[in-house]
Amino acid sequence: MNFPGELKYTQDHEWIRMDGDTAIVGITDFAQSELGDIVFVDISSVGQSLAKGEVFGSIEAVKTVSDLFLPIAGEVVEINPEVEKSPELVNDDPYGRGWIIRLKLTEGAELDDLLSAEAYKDLVGA
C-alpha cells in the first residue's frame, strides 16, 4: 500500500496535494482497495464553496456508494475529466491520474489539521 509523504490525509480517506494556490484532492490507495472496482464518480459541486468536511460528491464501486468529503474549505473549480470518462483510474493510480477534484482554497484553510503520511498509516493499521 502506498502513502506518499508529500500529501496530507483525512480520517475519511481523502488526500490533498497543494499546487500553488489550489489543491488537488483524491481518495487514498487504502480507500480504493477497500471499495473495490470503482465504476462511477459523481461530482456535482463544481463552482460551489464548501466547508471542511462537507460532501463534494460520491464514488460508486461495484457493491457500494461512498460520499466524498472535502479535506479543507474551498471552492471546487475542476473535476478530473479523465476520471469522469474512466473511473477505474482511481483504482489504477489514486495519487496520479486518478485525482478527483481541484480546489481553490479559502482563507485560513485548515491544512495543519490534516494527517501526515505516518499518522494516516497508523490510522489504517498499515
MMTF fields as JSON, N, C-alpha, C and O atoms, coordinates in Angstrom:
{
  "mmtfVersion": "1.0.0",
  "mmtfProducer": "UNKNOWN",
  "numBonds": 503,
  "numAtoms": 504,
  "numGroups": 126,
  "numChains": 1,
  "numModels": 1,
  "chainsPerModel": [1],
  "groupsPerChain": [126],
  "chainIdList": ["A"],
  "bondAtomList": [4, 2, 8, 6, 12, 10, 16, 14, 20, 18, 24, 22, 28, 26, 32, 30, 36, 34, 40, 38, 44, 42, 48, 46, 52, 50, 56, 54, 60, 58, 64, 62, 68, 66, 72, 70, 76, 74, 80, 78, 84, 82, 88, 86, 92, 90, 96, 94, 100, 98, 104, 102, 108, 106, 112, 110, 116, 114, 120, 118, 124, 122, 128, 126, 132, 130, 136, 134, 140, 138, 144, 142, 148, 146, 152, 150, 156, 154, 160, 158, 164, 162, 168, 166, 172, 170, 176, 174, 180, 178, 184, 182, 188, 186, 192, 190, 196, 194, 200, 198, 204, 202, 208, 206, 212, 210, 216, 214, 220, 218, 224, 222, 228, 226, 232, 230, 236, 234, 240, 238, 244, 242, 248, 246, 252, 250, 256, 254, 260, 258, 264, 262, 268, 266, 272, 270, 276, 274, 280, 278, 284, 282, 288, 286, 292, 290, 296, 294, 300, 298, 304, 302, 308, 306, 312, 310, 316, 314, 320, 318, 324, 322, 328, 326, 332, 330, 336, 334, 340, 338, 344, 342, 348, 346, 352, 350, 356, 354, 360, 358, 364, 362, 368, 366, 372, 370, 376, 374, 380, 378, 384, 382, 388, 386, 392, 390, 396, 394, 400, 398, 404, 402, 408, 406, 412, 410, 416, 414, 420, 418, 424, 422, 428, 426, 432, 430, 436, 434, 440, 438, 444, 442, 448, 446, 452, 450, 456, 454, 460, 458, 464, 462, 468, 466, 472, 470, 476, 474, 480, 478, 484, 482, 488, 486, 492, 490, 496, 494, 500, 498],
  "bondOrderList": [1, 1, 1, 1, 1, 1, 1, 1, 1, 1, 1, 1, 1, 1, 1, 1, 1, 1, 1, 1, 1, 1, 1, 1, 1, 1, 1, 1, 1, 1, 1, 1, 1, 1, 1, 1, 1, 1, 1, 1, 1, 1, 1, 1, 1, 1, 1, 1, 1, 1, 1, 1, 1, 1, 1, 1, 1, 1, 1, 1, 1, 1, 1, 1, 1, 1, 1, 1, 1, 1, 1, 1, 1, 1, 1, 1, 1, 1, 1, 1, 1, 1, 1, 1, 1, 1, 1, 1, 1, 1, 1, 1, 1, 1, 1, 1, 1, 1, 1, 1, 1, 1, 1, 1, 1, 1, 1, 1, 1, 1, 1, 1, 1, 1, 1, 1, 1, 1, 1, 1, 1, 1, 1, 1, 1],
  "groupList": [{"groupName": "MET", "atomNameList": ["N", "CA", "C", "O"], "elementList": ["N", "C", "C", "O"], "formalChargeList": [0, 0, 0, 0], "bondAtomList": [1, 0, 2, 1, 3, 2], "bondOrderList": [1, 1, 2], "singleLetterCode": "M", "chemCompType": "L-PEPTIDE LINKING"}, {"groupName": "ASN", "atomNameList": ["N", "CA", "C", "O"], "elementList": ["N", "C", "C", "O"], "formalChargeList": [0, 0, 0, 0], "bondAtomList": [1, 0, 2, 1, 3, 2], "bondOrderList": [1, 1, 2], "singleLetterCode": "N", "chemCompType": "L-PEPTIDE LINKING"}, {"groupName": "PHE", "atomNameList": ["N", "CA", "C", "O"], "elementList": ["N", "C", "C", "O"], "formalChargeList": [0, 0, 0, 0], "bondAtomList": [1, 0, 2, 1, 3, 2], "bondOrderList": [1, 1, 2], "singleLetterCode": "F", "chemCompType": "L-PEPTIDE LINKING"}, {"groupName": "PRO", "atomNameList": ["N", "CA", "C", "O"], "elementList": ["N", "C", "C", "O"], "formalChargeList": [0, 0, 0, 0], "bondAtomList": [1, 0, 2, 1, 3, 2], "bondOrderList": [1, 1, 2], "singleLetterCode": "P", "chemCompType": "L-PEPTIDE LINKING"}, {"groupName": "GLY", "atomNameList": ["N", "CA", "C", "O"], "elementList": ["N", "C", "C", "O"], "formalChargeList": [0, 0, 0, 0], "bondAtomList": [1, 0, 2, 1, 3, 2], "bondOrderList": [1, 1, 2], "singleLetterCode": "G", "chemCompType": "PEPTIDE LINKING"}, {"groupName": "GLU", "atomNameList": ["N", "CA", "C", "O"], "elementList": ["N", "C", "C", "O"], "formalChargeList": [0, 0, 0, 0], "bondAtomList": [1, 0, 2, 1, 3, 2], "bondOrderList": [1, 1, 2], "singleLetterCode": "E", "chemCompType": "L-PEPTIDE LINKING"}, {"groupName": "LEU", "atomNameList": ["N", "CA", "C", "O"], "elementList": ["N", "C", "C", "O"], "formalChargeList": [0, 0, 0, 0], "bondAtomList": [1, 0, 2, 1, 3, 2], "bondOrderList": [1, 1, 2], "singleLetterCode": "L", "chemCompType": "L-PEPTIDE LINKING"}, {"groupName": "LYS", "atomNameList": ["N", "CA", "C", "O"], "elementList": ["N", "C", "C", "O"], "formalChargeList": [0, 0, 0, 0], "bondAtomList": [1, 0, 2, 1, 3, 2], "bondOrderList": [1, 1, 2], "singleLetterCode": "K", "chemCompType": "L-PEPTIDE LINKING"}, {"groupName": "TYR", "atomNameList": ["N", "CA", "C", "O"], "elementList": ["N", "C", "C", "O"], "formalChargeList": [0, 0, 0, 0], "bondAtomList": [1, 0, 2, 1, 3, 2], "bondOrderList": [1, 1, 2], "singleLetterCode": "Y", "chemCompType": "L-PEPTIDE LINKING"}, {"groupName": "THR", "atomNameList": ["N", "CA", "C", "O"], "elementList": ["N", "C", "C", "O"], "formalChargeList": [0, 0, 0, 0], "bondAtomList": [1, 0, 2, 1, 3, 2], "bondOrderList": [1, 1, 2], "singleLetterCode": "T", "chemCompType": "L-PEPTIDE LINKING"}, {"groupName": "GLN", "atomNameList": ["N", "CA", "C", "O"], "elementList": ["N", "C", "C", "O"], "formalChargeList": [0, 0, 0, 0], "bondAtomList": [1, 0, 2, 1, 3, 2], "bondOrderList": [1, 1, 2], "singleLetterCode": "Q", "chemCompType": "L-PEPTIDE LINKING"}, {"groupName": "ASP", "atomNameList": ["N", "CA", "C", "O"], "elementList": ["N", "C", "C", "O"], "formalChargeList": [0, 0, 0, 0], "bondAtomList": [1, 0, 2, 1, 3, 2], "bondOrderList": [1, 1, 2], "singleLetterCode": "D", "chemCompType": "L-PEPTIDE LINKING"}, {"groupName": "HIS", "atomNameList": ["N", "CA", "C", "O"], "elementList": ["N", "C", "C", "O"], "formalChargeList": [0, 0, 0, 0], "bondAtomList": [1, 0, 2, 1, 3, 2], "bondOrderList": [1, 1, 2], "singleLetterCode": "H", "chemCompType": "L-PEPTIDE LINKING"}, {"groupName": "TRP", "atomNameList": ["N", "CA", "C", "O"], "elementList": ["N", "C", "C", "O"], "formalChargeList": [0, 0, 0, 0], "bondAtomList": [1, 0, 2, 1, 3, 2], "bondOrderList": [1, 1, 2], "singleLetterCode": "W", "chemCompType": "L-PEPTIDE LINKING"}, {"groupName": "ILE", "atomNameList": ["N", "CA", "C", "O"], "elementList": ["N", "C", "C", "O"], "formalChargeList": [0, 0, 0, 0], "bondAtomList": [1, 0, 2, 1, 3, 2], "bondOrderList": [1, 1, 2], "singleLetterCode": "I", "chemCompType": "L-PEPTIDE LINKING"}, {"groupName": "ARG", "atomNameList": ["N", "CA", "C", "O"], "elementList": ["N", "C", "C", "O"], "formalChargeList": [0, 0, 0, 0], "bondAtomList": [1, 0, 2, 1, 3, 2], "bondOrderList": [1, 1, 2], "singleLetterCode": "R", "chemCompType": "L-PEPTIDE LINKING"}, {"groupName": "ALA", "atomNameList": ["N", "CA", "C", "O"], "elementList": ["N", "C", "C", "O"], "formalChargeList": [0, 0, 0, 0], "bondAtomList": [1, 0, 2, 1, 3, 2], "bondOrderList": [1, 1, 2], "singleLetterCode": "A", "chemCompType": "L-PEPTIDE LINKING"}, {"groupName": "VAL", "atomNameList": ["N", "CA", "C", "O"], "elementList": ["N", "C", "C", "O"], "formalChargeList": [0, 0, 0, 0], "bondAtomList": [1, 0, 2, 1, 3, 2], "bondOrderList": [1, 1, 2], "singleLetterCode": "V", "chemCompType": "L-PEPTIDE LINKING"}, {"groupName": "SER", "atomNameList": ["N", "CA", "C", "O"], "elementList": ["N", "C", "C", "O"], "formalChargeList": [0, 0, 0, 0], "bondAtomList": [1, 0, 2, 1, 3, 2], "bondOrderList": [1, 1, 2], "singleLetterCode": "S", "chemCompType": "L-PEPTIDE LINKING"}],
  "groupTypeList": [0, 1, 2, 3, 4, 5, 6, 7, 8, 9, 10, 11, 12, 5, 13, 14, 15, 0, 11, 4, 11, 9, 16, 14, 17, 4, 14, 9, 11, 2, 16, 10, 18, 5, 6, 4, 11, 14, 17, 2, 17, 11, 14, 18, 18, 17, 4, 10, 18, 6, 16, 7, 4, 5, 17, 2, 4, 18, 14, 5, 16, 17, 7, 9, 17, 18, 11, 6, 2, 6, 3, 14, 16, 4, 5, 17, 17, 5, 14, 1, 3, 5, 17, 5, 7, 18, 3, 5, 6, 17, 1, 11, 11, 3, 8, 4, 15, 4, 13, 14, 14, 15, 6, 7, 6, 9, 5, 4, 16, 5, 6, 11, 11, 6, 6, 18, 16, 5, 16, 8, 7, 11, 6, 17, 4, 16],
  "groupIdList": [1, 2, 3, 4, 5, 6, 7, 8, 9, 10, 11, 12, 13, 14, 15, 16, 17, 18, 19, 20, 21, 22, 23, 24, 25, 26, 27, 28, 29, 30, 31, 32, 33, 34, 35, 36, 37, 38, 39, 40, 41, 42, 43, 44, 45, 46, 47, 48, 49, 50, 51, 52, 53, 54, 55, 56, 57, 58, 59, 60, 61, 62, 63, 64, 65, 66, 67, 68, 69, 70, 71, 72, 73, 74, 75, 76, 77, 78, 79, 80, 81, 82, 83, 84, 85, 86, 87, 88, 89, 90, 91, 92, 93, 94, 95, 96, 97, 98, 99, 100, 101, 102, 103, 104, 105, 106, 107, 108, 109, 110, 111, 112, 113, 114, 115, 116, 117, 118, 119, 120, 121, 122, 123, 124, 125, 126],
  "secStructList": [7, 7, 7, 7, 6, 6, 1, 3, 3, 7, 6, 6, 1, 3, 3, 3, 3, 3, 3, 6, 6, 3, 3, 3, 3, 3, 3, 7, 2, 2, 2, 2, 2, 2, 2, 7, 1, 3, 3, 3, 3, 3, 7, 7, 7, 6, 6, 7, 3, 3, 7, 6, 6, 7, 3, 3, 3, 3, 3, 3, 3, 1, 1, 7, 3, 3, 3, 3, 3, 7, 1, 1, 1, 3, 3, 3, 3, 3, 3, 7, 2, 2, 2, 2, 2, 7, 6, 6, 2, 2, 2, 2, 7, 6, 6, 6, 6, 6, 7, 7, 3, 3, 3, 3, 3, 7, 6, 6, 7, 7, 4, 4, 4, 1, 5, 7, 2, 2, 2, 2, 2, 2, 2, 2, 6, 7],
  "xCoordList": [0.846, 0.0, 0.896, 1.952, 0.468, 1.268, 0.766, -0.438, 1.687, 1.361, 2.36, 3.276, 2.211, 3.184, 3.35, 2.37, 4.597, 4.901, 4.591, 4.439, 4.492, 4.246, 2.77, 2.424, 1.903, 0.466, 0.008, 0.695, -1.162, -1.865, -3.102, -3.617, -3.576, -4.648, -5.747, -5.521, -6.951, -8.06, -8.415, -8.019, -9.158, -9.635, -10.708, -11.038, -11.258, -12.264, -11.638, -12.356, -10.288, -9.538, -9.42, -9.268, -9.489, -9.134, -7.704, -7.199, -7.054, -5.724, -5.792, -6.703, -4.804, -4.733, -3.273, -2.376, -3.066, -1.732, -1.85, -2.681, -1.018, -1.026, -0.354, 0.652, -0.929, -0.422, -0.603, -1.572, 0.354, 0.212, -0.9, -0.901, -1.858, -2.973, -4.198, -5.282, -4.022, -5.091, -4.589, -3.407, -5.502, -5.155, -5.818, -6.89, -5.174, -5.717, -6.147, -5.423, -7.339, -7.924, -8.3, -8.776, -8.079, -8.49, -8.729, -8.744, -8.918, -9.041, -7.751, -7.016, -7.493, -6.232, -6.211, -7.242, -5.019, -4.82, -5.586, -6.194, -5.552, -6.298, -7.788, -8.436, -8.335, -9.772, -10.177, -11.178, -9.392, -9.773, -9.696, -10.492, -8.74, -8.639, -9.811, -10.282, -10.277, -11.433, -12.722, -13.594, -12.85, -14.056, -14.145, -15.236, -13.018, -13.031, -13.132, -12.757, -13.632, -13.672, -14.596, -15.806, -14.008, -14.772, -15.371, -14.679, -16.686, -17.399, -17.963, -18.344, -18.024, -18.618, -18.168, -18.122, -17.837, -17.523, -18.516, -18.606, -19.263, -20.305, -19.945, -20.013, -19.562, -19.221, -20.172, -20.158, -20.998, -21.977, -21.715, -22.598, -20.505, -20.228, -19.308, -18.833, -19.044, -18.169, -18.784, -19.97, -17.943, -18.4, -18.936, -19.255, -19.039, -19.563, -18.43, -17.396, -18.647, -17.73, -18.29, -19.447, -17.448, -17.881, -16.952, -15.789, -17.475, -16.685, -15.961, -16.335, -14.935, -14.215, -15.212, -16.057, -15.109, -15.958, -17.269, -17.974, -17.627, -18.859, -18.69, -17.584, -19.781, -19.767, -19.632, -20.399, -18.635, -18.469, -18.846, -18.824, -19.188, -19.591, -19.657, -19.648, -19.724, -19.747, -18.964, -18.713, -18.591, -17.844, -18.553, -18.882, -18.782, -19.53, -18.624, -17.952, -18.63, -17.932, -18.997, -20.194, -18.562, -19.498, -20.566, -21.733, -20.17, -21.112, -21.515, -22.297, -21.005, -21.303, -21.145, -20.517, -21.726, -21.544, -21.063, -21.626, -20.027, -19.488, -19.446, -19.134, -19.764, -19.635, -18.164, -17.321, -17.876, -16.539, -16.607, -17.492, -15.686, -15.704, -14.538, -13.415, -14.805, -13.774, -12.781, -13.185, -11.477, -10.484, -10.292, -9.962, -10.495, -10.381, -11.414, -11.964, -11.673, -12.647, -12.124, -10.938, -13.022, -12.628, -13.725, -14.818, -13.403, -14.332, -13.878, -12.727, -14.775, -14.476, -14.43, -15.443, -13.248, -13.094, -12.961, -13.119, -12.676, -12.495, -12.682, -12.311, -13.266, -13.332, -12.321, -12.15, -11.657, -10.724, -11.516, -12.264, -11.357, -12.14, -11.805, -12.655, -10.575, -10.191, -10.955, -11.357, -11.154, -11.872, -13.356, -14.001, -13.893, -15.296, -15.496, -16.499, -14.54, -14.636, -14.193, -14.762, -13.182, -12.582, -12.398, -11.284, -13.484, -13.392, -12.413, -11.955, -12.087, -11.139, -9.743, -8.911, -9.469, -8.185, -7.969, -6.83, -9.047, -8.928, -8.335, -7.549, -8.698, -8.107, -6.665, -5.785, -6.432, -5.128, -4.041, -2.885, -4.408, -3.409, -4.037, -4.219, -4.372, -5.123, -4.415, -5.078, -3.076, -2.344, -1.854, -1.243, -2.111, -1.663, -2.846, -3.602, -3.006, -4.069, -5.464, -6.436, -5.595, -6.888, -7.343, -8.245, -6.718, -7.194, -8.64, -9.081, -9.381, -10.816, -11.188, -11.865, -10.763, -11.121, -9.918, -8.922, -10.055, -9.132, -9.932, -11.089, -9.302, -9.966, -9.218, -7.998, -9.948, -9.372, -9.613, -10.756, -8.524, -8.626, -9.259, -9.082, -9.996, -10.485, -9.459, -8.604, -9.542, -8.589, -8.683, -9.762, -7.523, -7.485, -7.773, -8.232, -7.507, -7.739, -6.969, -5.866, -7.56, -7.101, -6.085, -6.248, -5.053, -4.071, -3.364, -3.059, -3.11, -2.387, -3.19, -2.626, -4.498, -5.352, -5.351, -5.889, -4.753, -4.763, -3.66, -2.735, -3.765, -2.823, -1.602, -1.705, -0.461, 0.74, 0.608, -0.295, 1.511, 1.5, 1.653, 0.964, 2.554, 2.763, 1.53, 1.166, 0.879, -0.331, -1.462, -2.234, -1.548, -2.579, -2.298, -3.216, -1.035, -0.668, -1.086, -1.61, -0.859, -1.263, -2.79, -3.295, -3.518, -4.975, -5.525, -6.459, -4.94, -5.461, -4.773, -5.093, -3.833, -3.164, -2.193, -2.025, -1.545, -0.585, 0.834, 1.767],
  "yCoordList": [-1.173, 0.0, 1.243, 1.261, 2.25, 3.441, 4.617, 4.868, 5.338, 6.5, 7.616, 7.828, 8.344, 9.383, 10.413, 10.947, 10.678, 11.57, 13.031, 13.79, 13.453, 14.871, 15.244, 16.421, 14.265, 14.518, 14.673, 14.26, 15.275, 15.31, 14.431, 14.262, 13.874, 12.891, 13.243, 13.967, 12.712, 12.885, 11.542, 10.489, 11.59, 10.361, 9.692, 8.526, 10.441, 9.891, 9.308, 8.91, 9.251, 8.584, 9.385, 8.81, 10.716, 11.564, 12.047, 12.098, 12.404, 13.017, 14.371, 14.641, 15.227, 16.55, 16.885, 16.629, 17.463, 17.908, 19.375, 19.722, 20.228, 21.643, 21.837, 21.197, 22.734, 23.068, 24.57, 25.02, 25.353, 26.812, 27.229, 26.856, 28.012, 28.469, 27.564, 27.908, 26.411, 25.424, 24.106, 23.947, 23.198, 21.877, 20.817, 21.035, 19.685, 18.533, 17.528, 17.287, 16.938, 16.044, 14.721, 14.69, 13.638, 12.315, 11.42, 11.878, 10.13, 9.176, 8.369, 8.239, 7.838, 7.138, 5.746, 5.19, 5.219, 3.858, 2.876, 1.926, 3.113, 2.276, 2.31, 1.265, 3.507, 3.657, 2.934, 2.217, 3.122, 2.473, 0.954, 0.242, 0.45, -1.0, -1.549, -2.659, -0.774, -1.184, -1.139, -1.99, -0.149, -0.019, -1.109, -1.591, -1.493, -2.443, -1.702, -0.533, -2.372, -1.803, -0.591, -0.702, 0.555, 1.801, 1.924, 1.783, 2.193, 2.223, 3.596, 3.831, 4.524, 5.835, 6.829, 6.51, 8.036, 9.139, 10.25, 10.705, 10.692, 11.703, 12.946, 12.952, 14.001, 15.269, 16.324, 16.638, 16.871, 17.882, 19.223, 20.079, 19.407, 20.589, 21.608, 22.527, 21.474, 22.431, 23.827, 24.024, 24.786, 26.165, 26.468, 27.618, 25.471, 25.677, 25.848, 25.185, 26.744, 26.883, 26.051, 26.199, 25.176, 24.246, 24.335, 24.721, 23.976, 23.953, 22.614, 21.623, 22.616, 21.376, 20.334, 20.625, 19.121, 18.026, 17.899, 16.905, 18.887, 18.778, 17.79, 17.598, 17.169, 16.221, 16.99, 17.912, 16.595, 17.242, 16.323, 16.745, 15.084, 14.138, 12.739, 12.545, 11.762, 10.373, 9.522, 9.914, 8.358, 7.41, 6.065, 5.61, 5.439, 4.196, 3.049, 3.104, 2.029, 0.788, -0.259, 0.018, -1.437, -2.477, -2.748, -2.952, -2.752, -3.147, -2.038, -2.288, -0.8, 0.246, 1.63, 1.796, 2.613, 4.018, 4.731, 4.54, 5.549, 6.285, 7.767, 8.177, 8.574, 10.015, 10.407, 9.714, 11.529, 12.124, 13.408, 14.233, 13.589, 14.726, 15.654, 15.201, 16.957, 17.951, 18.001, 18.162, 17.865, 17.876, 19.245, 19.34, 20.306, 21.68, 22.538, 22.133, 23.718, 24.62, 25.169, 25.47, 25.296, 25.867, 25.76, 25.263, 26.242, 26.19, 25.105, 25.096, 24.208, 23.159, 23.821, 24.318, 23.824, 24.531, 23.598, 24.042, 22.327, 21.42, 19.975, 19.581, 19.198, 17.744, 17.167, 17.688, 16.109, 15.444, 14.821, 13.866, 15.352, 14.821, 13.367, 12.631, 12.954, 11.562, 10.596, 9.518, 10.988, 10.128, 10.058, 9.031, 11.147, 11.106, 10.058, 9.344, 9.971, 9.016, 7.618, 6.626, 7.537, 6.256, 6.203, 6.386, 5.952, 5.967, 4.945, 5.092, 3.91, 2.898, 3.468, 2.819, 4.677, 5.338, 5.545, 5.552, 5.713, 5.873, 4.605, 4.688, 3.436, 2.177, 2.042, 1.641, 2.379, 2.145, 3.105, 2.709, 4.369, 5.41, 6.471, 7.613, 6.102, 7.026, 8.34, 9.344, 8.362, 9.587, 10.33, 11.393, 9.793, 10.411, 10.75, 11.679, 9.994, 10.262, 10.079, 10.527, 9.437, 9.185, 10.244, 9.996, 11.446, 12.524, 12.849, 12.547, 13.472, 13.661, 15.121, 15.418, 16.046, 17.462, 18.363, 17.979, 19.576, 20.671, 21.682, 21.971, 22.211, 23.046, 24.368, 24.38, 25.476, 26.789, 27.032, 27.069, 27.197, 27.312, 28.622, 29.658, 28.561, 29.779, 30.217, 29.43, 31.452, 31.952, 31.126, 30.716, 30.895, 30.163, 28.677, 28.03, 28.139, 26.708, 25.906, 26.277, 24.826, 24.063, 22.978, 21.834, 23.303, 22.293, 21.648, 20.456, 22.432, 21.908, 20.878, 20.132, 20.833, 19.885, 18.496, 17.549, 18.372, 17.106, 16.172, 16.595, 14.914, 13.894, 13.815, 14.008, 13.532, 13.224, 11.799, 11.064, 11.412, 10.037, 9.04, 8.021, 9.325, 8.404, 8.276, 7.175, 9.409, 9.379, 8.626, 7.905, 8.802, 8.09, 6.58, 5.772, 6.215, 4.79, 4.183, 3.07, 4.904, 4.435, 4.271, 3.302, 5.241, 5.21, 3.954, 3.334, 3.581, 2.43, 1.116, 0.06, 1.189, -0.016, -0.627, -1.846, 0.231, -0.282, -0.237, -0.628],
  "zCoordList": [0.0, 0.0, 0.0, 0.632, -0.7, -0.932, -0.089, -0.028, 0.561, 1.404, 1.114, 1.908, -0.009, -0.347, 0.774, 1.296, 1.129, 2.242, 1.999, 2.955, 0.732, 0.436, 0.523, 0.417, 0.711, 0.778, 2.22, 3.154, 2.384, 3.665, 3.514, 2.409, 4.626, 4.589, 5.585, 6.555, 5.324, 6.266, 6.888, 6.388, 7.971, 8.596, 7.746, 7.961, 6.768, 5.855, 4.592, 3.674, 4.536, 3.468, 2.176, 1.098, 2.282, 1.152, 1.342, 2.464, 0.232, 0.288, -0.401, -1.185, -0.095, -0.691, -0.992, -0.189, -2.169, -2.588, -3.003, -3.842, -2.415, -2.766, -4.117, -4.423, -4.923, -6.245, -6.423, -7.035, -5.875, -5.889, -4.949, -3.776, -5.464, -4.62, -4.747, -4.273, -5.385, -5.456, -4.857, -4.552, -4.707, -4.177, -5.042, -5.606, -5.134, -5.837, -4.775, -3.809, -4.958, -3.958, -4.62, -5.755, -3.893, -4.35, -3.152, -2.01, -3.428, -2.325, -2.238, -3.217, -1.07, -0.814, -1.447, -1.825, -1.544, -2.023, -1.133, -1.626, 0.179, 1.116, 0.793, 0.737, 0.579, 0.308, -0.967, -0.988, -2.042, -3.293, -3.172, -3.785, -2.381, -2.225, -1.406, -1.658, -0.429, 0.368, -0.445, -0.272, -1.334, -2.154, -3.216, -3.521, -3.771, -4.883, -6.205, -6.296, -7.22, -8.57, -8.64, -8.447, -8.917, -8.994, -10.394, -11.403, -10.424, -11.697, -12.042, -13.189, -11.056, -11.335, -10.274, -9.086, -10.718, -9.815, -10.119, -11.26, -9.111, -9.293, -8.491, -7.262, -9.209, -8.573, -9.106, -10.296, -8.225, -8.644, -7.965, -7.916, -7.444, -6.631, -7.309, -6.642, -8.606, -9.281, -9.194, -9.461, -8.813, -8.652, -7.268, -6.969, -6.43, -5.08, -4.072, -4.156, -3.129, -1.993, -0.851, -0.459, -0.331, 0.705, 1.91, 1.789, 3.053, 4.283, 4.402, 3.774, 5.211, 5.516, 6.011, 6.858, 5.479, 5.914, 5.17, 5.347, 4.327, 3.559, 2.414, 1.909, 2.01, 0.903, -0.41, -0.683, -1.225, -2.527, -3.68, -4.836, -3.384, -4.415, -3.836, -2.621, -4.744, -4.3, -5.283, -6.422, -4.81, -5.621, -5.507, -4.411, -6.661, -6.683, -7.11, -8.14, -6.296, -6.624, -6.958, -6.88, -7.323, -7.755, -6.689, -7.022, -5.405, -4.35, -3.394, -2.477, -3.575, -2.602, -3.219, -4.265, -2.55, -2.898, -1.641, -0.562, -1.777, -0.629, -0.927, -2.044, 0.082, -0.041, -0.035, 0.535, -0.68, -0.683, 0.128, -0.097, 1.066, 1.98, 1.694, 1.474, 1.697, 1.436, 2.597, 3.748, 2.301, 3.385, 4.02, 5.202, 3.245, 3.744, 3.026, 2.002, 3.563, 2.96, 1.641, 1.508, 0.664, -0.613, -1.645, -1.376, -2.84, -3.965, -4.938, -5.376, -5.267, -6.24, -7.615, -8.105, -8.235, -9.506, -10.714, -11.851, -10.487, -11.617, -11.186, -10.081, -12.086, -11.933, -12.902, -14.005, -12.509, -13.4, -14.561, -14.351, -15.78, -16.899, -17.228, -17.731, -16.949, -17.209, -16.307, -16.744, -15.047, -14.1, -14.451, -14.238, -14.987, -15.42, -16.515, -16.522, -17.435, -18.549, -18.137, -18.591, -17.282, -16.893, -15.38, -14.89, -14.625, -13.161, -12.594, -11.461, -13.367, -12.886, -12.664, -12.03, -13.176, -12.909, -11.412, -10.945, -10.663, -9.209, -8.6, -7.656, -9.123, -8.658, -9.134, -8.373, -10.396, -11.016, -10.54, -10.391, -10.3, -9.995, -9.084, -9.506, -7.827, -6.961, -6.663, -6.399, -6.697, -6.368, -7.61, -7.492, -8.776, -10.022, -10.901, -10.613, -11.976, -12.941, -12.356, -12.962, -11.202, -10.582, -9.592, -8.792, -9.637, -8.763, -9.138, -10.246, -8.199, -8.423, -8.668, -9.653, -7.794, -7.992, -7.76, -7.145, -8.279, -7.973, -7.161, -7.469, -6.129, -5.139, -4.983, -4.822, -5.032, -4.721, -3.239, -2.784, -2.488, -1.037, -0.604, -1.246, 0.489, 1.113, 2.146, 2.552, 2.564, 3.568, 4.837, 5.266, 5.421, 6.68, 6.527, 7.469, 5.353, 5.133, 6.187, 6.586, 6.615, 7.773, 7.424, 7.849, 6.67, 6.265, 7.452, 7.429, 8.476, 9.632, 10.42, 11.221, 10.198, 10.904, 10.261, 10.835, 9.079, 8.359, 8.843, 9.536, 8.477, 8.927, 8.014, 6.803, 8.604, 7.832, 7.305, 7.706, 6.407, 5.895, 7.033, 7.06, 7.976, 9.104, 9.977, 10.389, 10.262, 11.091, 10.375, 11.007, 9.056, 8.294, 8.28, 8.416, 8.117, 8.163, 9.499, 9.541, 10.578, 11.906, 11.975, 12.542, 11.384, 11.407, 10.745, 11.254, 9.606, 8.866, 9.247, 8.702, 10.18, 10.651, 9.674, 9.628, 8.882, 7.886, 8.413, 7.711]
}
